[in-house]
Amino acid sequence: MSGPEPAGSLPAAAEPMPAAPRLDVHPLTGRTGFRAAGEVSLPTRGIWERALQRAVREGEDVYYLELSALTFVDVAGVGALADAARGLGGRRRLVLDRPPDAVPRILELLWPGLPGIEVTT
């Protein structure tokens, strides 16, 4: 038989659940592209990939991705970005505006010299 629970502790069922990762994507005003906020990881990858597919389909010569509000992008998310750039056909480009520091590093490490992506800071 166990003793009483210490004062102030919560039963296991009452502990708060960690917040699910979020990714919000909204069109930019004044130029073609989107702003992404949150994180790109397994739970949000579908949102990210759909936004990138839209960028490729829209057919603009330059498509801006404002990424300063991203807190995390996993390697698979950067891979989806590389796939999108490869789908541009060589004449078009994605401009990454203020991406998290890891994004250009991963691109350069795994996809060096990939055409179709320009990074601005």
C-alpha positions as CSV (number, residue, x, y, z in Angstrom):
1,M,0.0,0.0,0.0
2,S,1.4,3.4,-1.0
3,G,1.3,6.5,1.2
4,P,-0.4,9.7,0.4
5,E,1.0,11.8,-2.5
6,P,3.2,14.7,-1.4
7,A,1.4,18.0,-1.1
8,G,1.5,20.2,-4.2
9,S,2.1,17.4,-6.7
10,L,-0.3,16.9,-9.6
11,P,-1.6,13.5,-10.5
12,A,-0.1,12.2,-13.8
13,A,-3.3,12.8,-15.7
14,A,-3.5,16.4,-14.7
15,E,0.0,17.4,-16.0
16,P,-0.2,19.8,-18.9
17,M,0.4,18.3,-22.3
18,P,3.2,19.9,-24.3
19,A,2.0,22.3,-27.0
20,A,1.8,20.8,-30.4
21,P,4.1,22.4,-32.9
22,R,2.5,25.0,-35.2
23,L,3.3,26.4,-38.5
24,D,1.3,29.4,-39.8
25,V,1.7,30.4,-43.5
26,H,0.2,33.6,-44.8
27,P,0.5,35.4,-48.2
28,L,2.7,38.4,-48.3
29,T,1.3,41.8,-49.1
30,G,2.8,43.7,-51.9
31,R,4.9,40.9,-53.4
32,T,4.4,37.3,-54.4
33,G,5.2,34.8,-51.6
34,F,4.4,33.8,-48.1
35,R,5.4,34.4,-44.5
36,A,5.9,31.3,-42.4
37,A,5.9,31.4,-38.6
38,G,6.5,28.6,-36.1
39,E,8.4,25.4,-36.8
40,V,8.9,23.0,-39.7
41,S,9.1,19.5,-38.3
42,L,7.3,16.2,-38.7
43,P,3.9,17.4,-37.4
44,T,3.9,20.5,-39.6
45,R,5.7,19.2,-42.7
46,G,2.4,18.8,-44.7
47,I,1.6,22.5,-44.3
48,W,5.2,23.4,-45.3
49,E,5.2,21.2,-48.4
50,R,1.8,22.4,-49.6
51,A,3.0,26.0,-49.3
52,L,6.1,25.2,-51.3
53,Q,4.1,23.3,-53.9
54,R,1.9,26.4,-54.3
55,A,5.1,28.5,-54.8
56,V,6.2,26.2,-57.6
57,R,2.8,26.1,-59.3
58,E,2.3,29.9,-59.2
59,G,4.9,30.3,-61.9
60,E,6.3,33.7,-60.8
61,D,9.9,34.4,-61.7
62,V,10.7,35.4,-58.1
63,Y,8.8,34.0,-55.1
64,Y,9.6,35.4,-51.6
65,L,9.6,33.3,-48.5
66,E,9.7,35.5,-45.4
67,L,11.1,33.1,-42.8
68,S,12.3,35.3,-39.9
69,A,9.5,34.0,-37.6
70,L,10.5,30.3,-38.0
71,T,11.9,29.0,-34.8
72,F,13.1,25.6,-36.2
73,V,13.4,23.8,-39.5
74,D,14.4,20.2,-39.6
75,V,16.6,18.7,-42.3
76,A,13.6,17.2,-44.1
77,G,12.0,20.6,-44.2
78,V,15.1,22.0,-45.8
79,G,15.0,19.0,-48.2
80,A,11.5,20.0,-49.2
81,L,12.8,23.5,-49.9
82,A,15.5,22.0,-52.1
83,D,13.0,19.9,-53.9
84,A,10.9,23.0,-54.6
85,A,13.9,24.8,-55.9
86,R,14.6,21.9,-58.3
87,G,11.0,22.1,-59.5
88,L,11.4,25.7,-60.7
89,G,13.0,24.8,-64.0
90,G,16.2,26.8,-63.6
91,R,14.8,30.2,-64.7
92,R,12.9,31.0,-61.5
93,R,14.0,31.4,-57.9
94,L,12.9,31.3,-54.3
95,V,14.2,34.2,-52.2
96,L,14.5,33.2,-48.6
97,D,14.2,36.3,-46.5
98,R,15.9,36.0,-43.1
99,P,15.7,32.3,-42.7
100,P,16.9,30.6,-39.4
101,D,20.7,30.3,-39.5
102,A,20.6,26.6,-39.9
103,V,18.7,26.7,-43.2
104,P,21.5,28.2,-45.4
105,R,24.1,26.0,-43.6
106,I,22.1,22.8,-44.3
107,L,21.5,23.9,-47.9
108,E,25.2,24.5,-48.5
109,L,26.2,21.2,-46.8
110,L,23.7,18.9,-48.5
111,W,22.8,20.8,-51.7
112,P,25.8,23.0,-52.5
113,G,25.3,25.3,-55.4
114,L,21.6,24.5,-55.8
115,P,20.2,26.9,-58.4
116,G,16.9,28.5,-57.7
117,I,17.5,29.6,-54.1
118,E,18.7,33.0,-53.0
119,V,19.2,33.9,-49.3
120,T,18.8,37.4,-48.0
121,T,19.6,38.5,-44.4
